[in-house]
Amino acid sequence: MKIAEVSERYGLSSDTLRYYERIGLLPTVTRTESGIRDFNDLDLRRVDFIRCMRGAGLPIEVLIDYMELVQQGDSTIEARQTILLEQRDLLAARIAEMQKTLDLLNHKINVYEKAILTKEKK
């Protein structure tokens, strides 16, 4: 699959995909004889993983470390799991904080809705 197709499929710009490849986040993508990137199924799964993790707020540096470990093979499984466990805990904490904010917003909205209804009844 060409970079434009990958870009459209995952909602990432071609520049972002090239950047990910350049910094080692996305291992080198195979190229055609004419030098055009040709993303295979493994590349697409990696792009999807990266997109998902970035969307959840994982830092690029953490993902680079993780992908380097992936490239090293099965001897790094425990280290990869440790990274994912740490990131899961951080994400869970952020979700809890966001839930508190959502609860506060909902409370404030309810207060204003009640105030508006009270005002309309007068």
N, CA, C and O atoms as CSV, one atom per row, in Angstrom:
chain,resi,resn,atom,element,x,y,z
A,1,MET,N,N,0.853,-1.168,0.000
A,1,MET,CA,C,0.000,0.000,0.000
A,1,MET,C,C,0.908,1.243,0.000
A,1,MET,O,O,1.890,1.307,0.740
A,2,LYS,N,N,0.571,2.197,-0.818
A,2,LYS,CA,C,1.357,3.425,-0.932
A,2,LYS,C,C,1.085,4.352,0.255
A,2,LYS,O,O,0.071,4.229,0.942
A,3,ILE,N,N,2.007,5.273,0.473
A,3,ILE,CA,C,1.929,6.154,1.640
A,3,ILE,C,C,0.653,6.999,1.637
A,3,ILE,O,O,0.086,7.253,2.700
A,4,ALA,N,N,0.197,7.432,0.478
A,4,ALA,CA,C,-1.032,8.237,0.417
A,4,ALA,C,C,-2.234,7.418,0.887
A,4,ALA,O,O,-3.123,7.941,1.558
A,5,GLU,N,N,-2.256,6.146,0.535
A,5,GLU,CA,C,-3.354,5.270,0.949
A,5,GLU,C,C,-3.307,5.031,2.465
A,5,GLU,O,O,-4.339,5.025,3.135
A,6,VAL,N,N,-2.103,4.837,2.984
A,6,VAL,CA,C,-1.935,4.635,4.430
A,6,VAL,C,C,-2.349,5.907,5.165
A,6,VAL,O,O,-3.028,5.848,6.190
A,7,SER,N,N,-1.941,7.035,4.643
A,7,SER,CA,C,-2.286,8.326,5.218
A,7,SER,C,C,-3.793,8.485,5.320
A,7,SER,O,O,-4.318,8.868,6.366
A,8,GLU,N,N,-4.472,8.194,4.245
A,8,GLU,CA,C,-5.936,8.324,4.226
A,8,GLU,C,C,-6.592,7.317,5.163
A,8,GLU,O,O,-7.527,7.662,5.886
A,9,ARG,N,N,-6.118,6.090,5.157
A,9,ARG,CA,C,-6.715,5.036,5.960
A,9,ARG,C,C,-6.630,5.322,7.460
A,9,ARG,O,O,-7.580,5.062,8.199
A,10,TYR,N,N,-5.480,5.861,7.911
A,10,TYR,CA,C,-5.260,6.045,9.342
A,10,TYR,C,C,-5.360,7.494,9.811
A,10,TYR,O,O,-5.188,7.777,10.996
A,11,GLY,N,N,-5.637,8.403,8.894
A,11,GLY,CA,C,-5.797,9.797,9.277
A,11,GLY,C,C,-4.514,10.456,9.729
A,11,GLY,O,O,-4.533,11.365,10.559
A,12,LEU,N,N,-3.403,10.001,9.187
A,12,LEU,CA,C,-2.098,10.590,9.483
A,12,LEU,C,C,-1.549,11.179,8.193
A,12,LEU,O,O,-1.731,10.605,7.120
A,13,SER,N,N,-0.887,12.305,8.291
A,13,SER,CA,C,-0.320,12.892,7.072
A,13,SER,C,C,0.857,12.054,6.579
A,13,SER,O,O,1.484,11.323,7.346
A,14,SER,N,N,1.139,12.176,5.304
A,14,SER,CA,C,2.306,11.497,4.737
A,14,SER,C,C,3.575,11.974,5.424
A,14,SER,O,O,4.493,11.188,5.659
A,15,ASP,N,N,3.626,13.260,5.747
A,15,ASP,CA,C,4.788,13.812,6.446
A,15,ASP,C,C,4.968,13.146,7.815
A,15,ASP,O,O,6.090,12.849,8.225
A,16,THR,N,N,3.868,12.918,8.504
A,16,THR,CA,C,3.935,12.261,9.817
A,16,THR,C,C,4.469,10.845,9.666
A,16,THR,O,O,5.312,10.410,10.450
A,17,LEU,N,N,3.984,10.129,8.667
A,17,LEU,CA,C,4.462,8.766,8.442
A,17,LEU,C,C,5.946,8.752,8.105
A,17,LEU,O,O,6.683,7.894,8.592
A,18,ARG,N,N,6.388,9.683,7.285
A,18,ARG,CA,C,7.818,9.780,6.952
A,18,ARG,C,C,8.634,10.112,8.208
A,18,ARG,O,O,9.712,9.558,8.427
A,19,TYR,N,N,8.104,11.020,9.021
A,19,TYR,CA,C,8.769,11.393,10.269
A,19,TYR,C,C,8.899,10.185,11.187
A,19,TYR,O,O,9.974,9.936,11.732
A,20,TYR,N,N,7.822,9.437,11.362
A,20,TYR,CA,C,7.863,8.245,12.197
A,20,TYR,C,C,8.931,7.272,11.711
A,20,TYR,O,O,9.633,6.656,12.514
A,21,GLU,N,N,9.048,7.140,10.415
A,21,GLU,CA,C,10.069,6.245,9.856
A,21,GLU,C,C,11.472,6.815,10.115
A,21,GLU,O,O,12.384,6.077,10.489
A,22,ARG,N,N,11.637,8.105,9.918
A,22,ARG,CA,C,12.939,8.747,10.076
A,22,ARG,C,C,13.472,8.635,11.507
A,22,ARG,O,O,14.670,8.437,11.711
A,23,ILE,N,N,12.582,8.763,12.499
A,23,ILE,CA,C,13.032,8.725,13.891
A,23,ILE,C,C,13.084,7.304,14.456
A,23,ILE,O,O,13.445,7.115,15.618
A,24,GLY,N,N,12.732,6.322,13.659
A,24,GLY,CA,C,12.810,4.942,14.101
A,24,GLY,C,C,11.564,4.433,14.786
A,24,GLY,O,O,11.538,3.299,15.265
A,25,LEU,N,N,10.544,5.243,14.840
A,25,LEU,CA,C,9.293,4.805,15.454
A,25,LEU,C,C,8.625,3.757,14.575
A,25,LEU,O,O,8.058,2.782,15.066
A,26,LEU,N,N,8.700,3.972,13.303
A,26,LEU,CA,C,8.187,3.021,12.323
A,26,LEU,C,C,9.399,2.444,11.602
A,26,LEU,O,O,10.068,3.150,10.847
A,27,PRO,N,N,9.685,1.168,11.829
A,27,PRO,CA,C,10.851,0.583,11.161
A,27,PRO,C,C,10.789,0.800,9.643
A,27,PRO,O,O,9.715,0.971,9.067
A,28,THR,N,N,11.930,0.787,9.037
A,28,THR,CA,C,12.037,1.090,7.617
A,28,THR,C,C,11.028,0.297,6.783
A,28,THR,O,O,10.947,-0.929,6.852
A,29,VAL,N,N,10.274,1.045,6.003
A,29,VAL,CA,C,9.245,0.462,5.148
A,29,VAL,C,C,9.911,0.032,3.833
A,29,VAL,O,O,10.760,0.738,3.289
A,30,THR,N,N,9.513,-1.120,3.347
A,30,THR,CA,C,10.035,-1.624,2.074
A,30,THR,C,C,9.688,-0.648,0.966
A,30,THR,O,O,8.640,-0.003,0.995
A,31,ARG,N,N,10.570,-0.547,-0.005
A,31,ARG,CA,C,10.329,0.344,-1.137
A,31,ARG,C,C,10.301,-0.465,-2.433
A,31,ARG,O,O,10.925,-1.520,-2.545
A,32,THR,N,N,9.564,0.056,-3.398
A,32,THR,CA,C,9.533,-0.560,-4.718
A,32,THR,C,C,10.846,-0.261,-5.430
A,32,THR,O,O,11.676,0.495,-4.925
A,33,GLU,N,N,11.028,-0.846,-6.583
A,33,GLU,CA,C,12.252,-0.599,-7.361
A,33,GLU,C,C,12.420,0.880,-7.682
A,33,GLU,O,O,13.544,1.362,-7.818
A,34,SER,N,N,11.319,1.595,-7.803
A,34,SER,CA,C,11.389,3.026,-8.114
A,34,SER,C,C,11.497,3.893,-6.851
A,34,SER,O,O,11.471,5.120,-6.944
A,35,GLY,N,N,11.619,3.257,-5.660
A,35,GLY,CA,C,11.836,3.989,-4.425
A,35,GLY,C,C,10.587,4.414,-3.684
A,35,GLY,O,O,10.677,5.141,-2.695
A,36,ILE,N,N,9.431,3.981,-4.135
A,36,ILE,CA,C,8.162,4.343,-3.486
A,36,ILE,C,C,7.913,3.398,-2.317
A,36,ILE,O,O,8.048,2.181,-2.437
A,37,ARG,N,N,7.543,3.995,-1.175
A,37,ARG,CA,C,7.243,3.173,-0.001
A,37,ARG,C,C,6.076,2.240,-0.311
A,37,ARG,O,O,5.087,2.633,-0.928
A,38,ASP,N,N,6.222,0.993,0.137
A,38,ASP,CA,C,5.199,-0.020,-0.081
A,38,ASP,C,C,4.906,-0.686,1.268
A,38,ASP,O,O,5.576,-1.642,1.658
A,39,PHE,N,N,3.897,-0.166,1.972
A,39,PHE,CA,C,3.552,-0.651,3.298
A,39,PHE,C,C,2.908,-2.031,3.206
A,39,PHE,O,O,1.941,-2.226,2.469
A,40,ASN,N,N,3.456,-2.992,3.965
A,40,ASN,CA,C,2.872,-4.336,3.991
A,40,ASN,C,C,1.958,-4.459,5.216
A,40,ASN,O,O,1.777,-3.489,5.951
A,41,ASP,N,N,1.389,-5.634,5.434
A,41,ASP,CA,C,0.442,-5.828,6.540
A,41,ASP,C,C,1.074,-5.543,7.904
A,41,ASP,O,O,0.438,-4.937,8.767
A,42,LEU,N,N,2.317,-5.976,8.102
A,42,LEU,CA,C,2.997,-5.712,9.368
A,42,LEU,C,C,3.189,-4.210,9.567
A,42,LEU,O,O,2.976,-3.701,10.667
A,43,ASP,N,N,3.589,-3.502,8.517
A,43,ASP,CA,C,3.733,-2.043,8.600
A,43,ASP,C,C,2.410,-1.397,8.984
A,43,ASP,O,O,2.373,-0.488,9.814
A,44,LEU,N,N,1.328,-1.865,8.382
A,44,LEU,CA,C,0.005,-1.291,8.668
A,44,LEU,C,C,-0.408,-1.535,10.111
A,44,LEU,O,O,-0.986,-0.655,10.749
A,45,ARG,N,N,-0.116,-2.723,10.629
A,45,ARG,CA,C,-0.430,-3.009,12.044
A,45,ARG,C,C,0.384,-2.098,12.952
A,45,ARG,O,O,-0.114,-1.630,13.976
A,46,ARG,N,N,1.628,-1.847,12.582
A,46,ARG,CA,C,2.474,-0.951,13.375
A,46,ARG,C,C,1.950,0.485,13.328
A,46,ARG,O,O,1.899,1.168,14.351
A,47,VAL,N,N,1.566,0.933,12.142
A,47,VAL,CA,C,1.007,2.286,12.013
A,47,VAL,C,C,-0.238,2.407,12.881
A,47,VAL,O,O,-0.411,3.404,13.582
A,48,ASP,N,N,-1.098,1.409,12.842
A,48,ASP,CA,C,-2.327,1.437,13.634
A,48,ASP,C,C,-2.004,1.469,15.127
A,48,ASP,O,O,-2.627,2.215,15.883
A,49,PHE,N,N,-1.041,0.669,15.548
A,49,PHE,CA,C,-0.624,0.647,16.952
A,49,PHE,C,C,-0.091,2.017,17.365
A,49,PHE,O,O,-0.483,2.555,18.400
A,50,ILE,N,N,0.798,2.573,16.559
A,50,ILE,CA,C,1.390,3.881,16.863
A,50,ILE,C,C,0.308,4.952,16.938
A,50,ILE,O,O,0.293,5.764,17.863
A,51,ARG,N,N,-0.597,4.953,15.962
A,51,ARG,CA,C,-1.678,5.937,15.934
A,51,ARG,C,C,-2.535,5.829,17.197
A,51,ARG,O,O,-2.893,6.836,17.807
A,52,CYS,N,N,-2.847,4.620,17.568
A,52,CYS,CA,C,-3.670,4.396,18.762
A,52,CYS,C,C,-2.942,4.867,20.016
A,52,CYS,O,O,-3.527,5.560,20.848
A,53,MET,N,N,-1.693,4.503,20.157
A,53,MET,CA,C,-0.927,4.879,21.337
A,53,MET,C,C,-0.697,6.392,21.409
A,53,MET,O,O,-0.787,6.982,22.486
A,54,ARG,N,N,-0.407,7.006,20.291
A,54,ARG,CA,C,-0.237,8.469,20.264
A,54,ARG,C,C,-1.554,9.160,20.604
A,54,ARG,O,O,-1.576,10.162,21.319
A,55,GLY,N,N,-2.654,8.610,20.080
A,55,GLY,CA,C,-3.968,9.166,20.383
A,55,GLY,C,C,-4.295,9.104,21.866
A,55,GLY,O,O,-5.048,9.931,22.382
A,56,ALA,N,N,-3.723,8.118,22.544
A,56,ALA,CA,C,-3.939,7.981,23.986
A,56,ALA,C,C,-2.940,8.812,24.784
A,56,ALA,O,O,-2.995,8.855,26.013
A,57,GLY,N,N,-2.027,9.471,24.071
A,57,GLY,CA,C,-1.102,10.375,24.743
A,57,GLY,C,C,0.252,9.796,25.096
A,57,GLY,O,O,1.025,10.450,25.797
A,58,LEU,N,N,0.570,8.595,24.638
A,58,LEU,CA,C,1.889,8.047,24.934
A,58,LEU,C,C,2.962,8.875,24.235
A,58,LEU,O,O,2.814,9.228,23.065
A,59,PRO,N,N,4.028,9.179,24.944
A,59,PRO,CA,C,5.106,9.975,24.350
A,59,PRO,C,C,5.833,9.227,23.235
A,59,PRO,O,O,5.980,8.006,23.282
A,60,ILE,N,N,6.275,9.964,22.251
A,60,ILE,CA,C,7.013,9.375,21.134
A,60,ILE,C,C,8.250,8.634,21.645
A,60,ILE,O,O,8.573,7.554,21.152
A,61,GLU,N,N,8.943,9.210,22.630
A,61,GLU,CA,C,10.168,8.599,23.142
A,61,GLU,C,C,9.895,7.195,23.689
A,61,GLU,O,O,10.681,6.274,23.469
A,62,VAL,N,N,8.789,7.042,24.392
A,62,VAL,CA,C,8.422,5.733,24.945
A,62,VAL,C,C,8.135,4.757,23.812
A,62,VAL,O,O,8.550,3.599,23.853
A,63,LEU,N,N,7.423,5.238,22.806
A,63,LEU,CA,C,7.108,4.362,21.676
A,63,LEU,C,C,8.362,3.977,20.890
A,63,LEU,O,O,8.470,2.849,20.408
A,64,ILE,N,N,9.298,4.898,20.760
A,64,ILE,CA,C,10.563,4.571,20.081
A,64,ILE,C,C,11.282,3.468,20.857
A,64,ILE,O,O,11.743,2.490,20.269
A,65,ASP,N,N,11.375,3.627,22.170
A,65,ASP,CA,C,12.019,2.597,22.996
A,65,ASP,C,C,11.309,1.255,22.820
A,65,ASP,O,O,11.952,0.217,22.665
A,66,TYR,N,N,9.997,1.292,22.845
A,66,TYR,CA,C,9.210,0.068,22.693
A,66,TYR,C,C,9.478,-0.592,21.337
A,66,TYR,O,O,9.714,-1.798,21.265
A,67,MET,N,N,9.441,0.199,20.271
A,67,MET,CA,C,9.646,-0.356,18.928
A,67,MET,C,C,11.064,-0.890,18.751
A,67,MET,O,O,11.266,-1.874,18.039
A,68,GLU,N,N,12.039,-0.261,19.384
A,68,GLU,CA,C,13.406,-0.790,19.339
A,68,GLU,C,C,13.463,-2.164,19.990
A,68,GLU,O,O,14.137,-3.066,19.492
A,69,LEU,N,N,12.758,-2.322,21.099
A,69,LEU,CA,C,12.704,-3.618,21.771
A,69,LEU,C,C,12.009,-4.663,20.895
A,69,LEU,O,O,12.438,-5.816,20.828
A,70,VAL,N,N,10.936,-4.246,20.229
A,70,VAL,CA,C,10.228,-5.168,19.327
A,70,VAL,C,C,11.198,-5.686,18.265
A,70,VAL,O,O,11.215,-6.878,17.956
A,71,GLN,N,N,11.998,-4.783,17.714
A,71,GLN,CA,C,12.943,-5.151,16.654
A,71,GLN,C,C,13.995,-6.144,17.162
A,71,GLN,O,O,14.551,-6.915,16.380
A,72,GLN,N,N,14.266,-6.123,18.469
A,72,GLN,CA,C,15.283,-7.010,19.032
A,72,GLN,C,C,14.779,-8.436,19.230
A,72,GLN,O,O,15.578,-9.347,19.446
A,73,GLY,N,N,13.486,-8.637,19.160
A,73,GLY,CA,C,12.947,-9.988,19.225
A,73,GLY,C,C,12.420,-10.402,20.589
A,73,GLY,O,O,12.256,-9.586,21.496
A,74,ASP,N,N,12.163,-11.696,20.702
A,74,ASP,CA,C,11.495,-12.259,21.876
A,74,ASP,C,C,12.261,-12.109,23.183
A,74,ASP,O,O,11.664,-12.200,24.256
A,75,SER,N,N,13.546,-11.884,23.121
A,75,SER,CA,C,14.319,-11.729,24.360
A,75,SER,C,C,13.924,-10.459,25.118
A,75,SER,O,O,14.318,-10.277,26.270
A,76,THR,N,N,13.153,-9.586,24.479
A,76,THR,CA,C,12.754,-8.317,25.114
A,76,THR,C,C,11.287,-8.290,25.536
A,76,THR,O,O,10.755,-7.229,25.865
A,77,ILE,N,N,10.644,-9.428,25.528
A,77,ILE,CA,C,9.207,-9.467,25.835
A,77,ILE,C,C,8.909,-8.887,27.217
A,77,ILE,O,O,7.962,-8.117,27.368
A,78,GLU,N,N,9.703,-9.246,28.223
A,78,GLU,CA,C,9.452,-8.737,29.574
A,78,GLU,C,C,9.628,-7.221,29.641
A,78,GLU,O,O,8.850,-6.533,30.302
A,79,ALA,N,N,10.642,-6.703,28.962
A,79,ALA,CA,C,10.871,-5.255,28.949
A,79,ALA,C,C,9.730,-4.544,28.245
A,79,ALA,O,O,9.307,-3.474,28.681
A,80,ARG,N,N,9.225,-5.120,27.165
A,80,ARG,CA,C,8.088,-4.524,26.450
A,80,ARG,C,C,6.847,-4.532,27.330
A,80,ARG,O,O,6.099,-3.556,27.379
A,81,GLN,N,N,6.641,-5.638,28.018
A,81,GLN,CA,C,5.481,-5.719,28.906
A,81,GLN,C,C,5.583,-4.663,30.004
A,81,GLN,O,O,4.584,-4.033,30.350
A,82,THR,N,N,6.768,-4.468,30.547
A,82,THR,CA,C,6.969,-3.467,31.589
A,82,THR,C,C,6.603,-2.074,31.083
A,82,THR,O,O,5.926,-1.313,31.773
A,83,ILE,N,N,7.053,-1.749,29.878
A,83,ILE,CA,C,6.716,-0.451,29.284
A,83,ILE,C,C,5.207,-0.304,29.162
A,83,ILE,O,O,4.648,0.728,29.533
A,84,LEU,N,N,4.552,-1.332,28.645
A,84,LEU,CA,C,3.101,-1.256,28.450
A,84,LEU,C,C,2.355,-1.169,29.775
A,84,LEU,O,O,1.364,-0.446,29.881
A,85,LEU,N,N,2.815,-1.893,30.780
A,85,LEU,CA,C,2.175,-1.816,32.099
A,85,LEU,C,C,2.308,-0.415,32.691
A,85,LEU,O,O,1.350,0.132,33.237
A,86,GLU,N,N,3.507,0.160,32.575
A,86,GLU,CA,C,3.711,1.521,33.090
A,86,GLU,C,C,2.811,2.516,32.363
A,86,GLU,O,O,2.201,3.384,32.988
A,87,GLN,N,N,2.732,2.388,31.053
A,87,GLN,CA,C,1.917,3.313,30.267
A,87,GLN,C,C,0.436,3.118,30.551
A,87,GLN,O,O,-0.330,4.082,30.557
A,88,ARG,N,N,0.030,1.875,30.785
A,88,ARG,CA,C,-1.365,1.612,31.136
A,88,ARG,C,C,-1.719,2.295,32.445
A,88,ARG,O,O,-2.787,2.895,32.568
A,89,ASP,N,N,-0.822,2.206,33.429
A,89,ASP,CA,C,-1.075,2.837,34.728
A,89,ASP,C,C,-1.172,4.353,34.588
A,89,ASP,O,O,-2.047,4.977,35.188
A,90,LEU,N,N,-0.281,4.945,33.801
A,90,LEU,CA,C,-0.324,6.394,33.572
A,90,LEU,C,C,-1.603,6.796,32.856
A,90,LEU,O,O,-2.218,7.809,33.189
A,91,LEU,N,N,-2.001,5.999,31.871
A,91,LEU,CA,C,-3.232,6.286,31.132
A,91,LEU,C,C,-4.454,6.157,32.035
A,91,LEU,O,O,-5.369,6.978,31.968
A,92,ALA,N,N,-4.469,5.139,32.871
A,92,ALA,CA,C,-5.592,4.956,33.795
A,92,ALA,C,C,-5.705,6.148,34.743
A,92,ALA,O,O,-6.810,6.593,35.054
A,93,ALA,N,N,-4.571,6.662,35.200
A,93,ALA,CA,C,-4.586,7.830,36.078
A,93,ALA,C,C,-5.113,9.053,35.336
A,93,ALA,O,O,-5.880,9.835,35.900
A,94,ARG,N,N,-4.713,9.226,34.084
A,94,ARG,CA,C,-5.213,10.359,33.290
A,94,ARG,C,C,-6.714,10.224,33.046
A,94,ARG,O,O,-7.448,11.211,33.097
A,95,ILE,N,N,-7.161,9.016,32.784
A,95,ILE,CA,C,-8.594,8.782,32.567
A,95,ILE,C,C,-9.374,9.122,33.838
A,95,ILE,O,O,-10.433,9.745,33.772
A,96,ALA,N,N,-8.848,8.713,34.992
A,96,ALA,CA,C,-9.520,9.019,36.264
A,96,ALA,C,C,-9.603,10.531,36.468
A,96,ALA,O,O,-10.634,11.044,36.905
A,97,GLU,N,N,-8.537,11.233,36.159
A,97,GLU,CA,C,-8.532,12.694,36.298
A,97,GLU,C,C,-9.522,13.327,35.320
A,97,GLU,O,O,-10.234,14.267,35.670
A,98,MET,N,N,-9.559,12.814,34.118
A,98,MET,CA,C,-10.505,13.336,33.126
A,98,MET,C,C,-11.945,13.043,33.545
A,98,MET,O,O,-12.839,13.854,33.302
A,99,GLN,N,N,-12.171,11.890,34.173
A,99,GLN,CA,C,-13.513,11.559,34.644
A,99,GLN,C,C,-13.954,12.544,35.726
A,99,GLN,O,O,-15.118,12.942,35.773
A,100,LYS,N,N,-13.018,12.934,36.596
A,100,LYS,CA,C,-13.341,13.946,37.613
A,100,LYS,C,C,-13.740,15.260,36.950
A,100,LYS,O,O,-14.698,15.912,37.366
A,101,THR,N,N,-13.003,15.634,35.925
A,101,THR,CA,C,-13.316,16.870,35.209
A,101,THR,C,C,-14.671,16.762,34.531
A,101,THR,O,O,-15.456,17.710,34.570
A,102,LEU,N,N,-14.958,15.633,33.914
A,102,LEU,CA,C,-16.252,15.429,33.267
A,102,LEU,C,C,-17.379,15.498,34.292
A,102,LEU,O,O,-18.419,16.107,34.044
A,103,ASP,N,N,-17.166,14.874,35.433
A,103,ASP,CA,C,-18.182,14.924,36.495
A,103,ASP,C,C,-18.438,16.363,36.944
A,103,ASP,O,O,-19.586,16.756,37.155
A,104,LEU,N,N,-17.375,17.143,37.087
A,104,LEU,CA,C,-17.513,18.546,37.489
A,104,LEU,C,C,-18.266,19.338,36.417
A,104,LEU,O,O,-19.147,20.136,36.737
A,105,LEU,N,N,-17.926,19.123,35.175
A,105,LEU,CA,C,-18.631,19.812,34.085
A,105,LEU,C,C,-20.117,19.455,34.085
A,105,LEU,O,O,-20.969,20.333,33.952
A,106,ASN,N,N,-20.421,18.182,34.234
A,106,ASN,CA,C,-21.820,17.752,34.268
A,106,ASN,C,C,-22.559,18.380,35.440
A,106,ASN,O,O,-23.712,18.791,35.307
A,107,HIS,N,N,-21.895,18.454,36.586
A,107,HIS,CA,C,-22.512,19.090,37.753
A,107,HIS,C,C,-22.820,20.558,37.470
A,107,HIS,O,O,-23.924,21.029,37.742
A,108,LYS,N,N,-21.850,21.273,36.927
A,108,LYS,CA,C,-22.043,22.699,36.628
A,108,LYS,C,C,-23.161,22.897,35.608
A,108,LYS,O,O,-23.985,23.800,35.754
A,109,ILE,N,N,-23.189,22.056,34.576
A,109,ILE,CA,C,-24.238,22.145,33.564
A,109,ILE,C,C,-25.604,21.927,34.203
A,109,ILE,O,O,-26.555,22.641,33.885
A,110,ASN,N,N,-25.713,20.950,35.101
A,110,ASN,CA,C,-26.979,20.694,35.794
A,110,ASN,C,C,-27.394,21.875,36.663
A,110,ASN,O,O,-28.574,22.222,36.722
A,111,VAL,N,N,-26.435,22.489,37.331
A,111,VAL,CA,C,-26.723,23.676,38.144
A,111,VAL,C,C,-27.311,24.771,37.262
A,111,VAL,O,O,-28.313,25.391,37.616
A,112,TYR,N,N,-26.678,25.008,36.104
A,112,TYR,CA,C,-27.163,26.056,35.203
A,112,TYR,C,C,-28.517,25.705,34.601
A,112,TYR,O,O,-29.362,26.583,34.428
A,113,GLU,N,N,-28.731,24.436,34.283
A,113,GLU,CA,C,-30.027,24.024,33.740
A,113,GLU,C,C,-31.133,24.268,34.763
A,113,GLU,O,O,-32.211,24.750,34.418
A,114,LYS,N,N,-30.860,23.936,36.014
A,114,LYS,CA,C,-31.848,24.172,37.078
A,114,LYS,C,C,-32.101,25.670,37.254
A,114,LYS,O,O,-33.239,26.097,37.447
A,115,ALA,N,N,-31.027,26.465,37.184
A,115,ALA,CA,C,-31.173,27.925,37.331
A,115,ALA,C,C,-31.997,28.488,36.174
A,115,ALA,O,O,-32.827,29.373,36.382
A,116,ILE,N,N,-31.781,27.997,34.983
A,116,ILE,CA,C,-32.543,28.464,33.818
A,116,ILE,C,C,-34.011,28.076,33.954
A,116,ILE,O,O,-34.895,28.891,33.688
A,117,LEU,N,N,-34.281,26.822,34.371
A,117,LEU,CA,C,-35.671,26.395,34.555
A,117,LEU,C,C,-36.362,27.206,35.636
A,117,LEU,O,O,-37.522,27.585,35.478
A,118,THR,N,N,-35.666,27.478,36.734
A,118,THR,CA,C,-36.231,28.282,37.811
A,118,THR,C,C,-36.546,29.695,37.310
A,118,THR,O,O,-37.593,30.252,37.637
A,119,LYS,N,N,-35.659,30.257,36.536
A,119,LYS,CA,C,-35.837,31.596,35.996
A,119,LYS,C,C,-37.027,31.629,35.039
A,119,LYS,O,O,-37.789,32.596,35.035
A,120,GLU,N,N,-37.193,30.581,34.227
A,120,GLU,CA,C,-38.301,30.541,33.258
A,120,GLU,C,C,-39.652,30.397,33.944
A,120,GLU,O,O,-40.666,30.851,33.414
A,121,LYS,N,N,-39.678,29.767,35.125
A,121,LYS,CA,C,-40.933,29.569,35.860
A,121,LYS,C,C,-41.430,30.864,36.515
A,121,LYS,O,O,-42.606,30.979,36.860
A,122,LYS,N,N,-40.544,31.814,36.679
A,122,LYS,CA,C,-40.930,33.081,37.345
A,122,LYS,C,C,-41.725,33.981,36.459
A,122,LYS,O,O,-42.116,35.071,36.877
